[in-house]
Amino acid sequence: MLIDAMRIVARQTGFTLIEHAFGFTALRENDDRHLLFCLTTGEWSICNSRTAELIANGFGLASFLVAARRYFDLPCETAEAVRKEYAA
């Protein structure tokens, strides 16, 4: 499932996940730059954790992986492995 791929990426980049009925929220305990919101519908948002300003948002795995590489330092190899495993 798409939400599972998003969980893997969040965990691989050092986020702590807080699960809820609609998906999950993620934060880095020692890095207060970003908050990540992912819904089971495939929608995602990255916000500045200090100001709550929206930094990036989108729908689907491809755009999520691009944003994760840019904002969370997700290695290219990890992004490619997740993309291959969860490609629909």
Secondary structure, 3 states (H helix, E strand, C coil): CHHHHHHHHHHHCCCEEEEECCEEEEEECCEEEEEEEEECCCEEEEEECCCCCEEEEEECHHHHHHHHHHHHCCCHHHHHHHHHHHCC
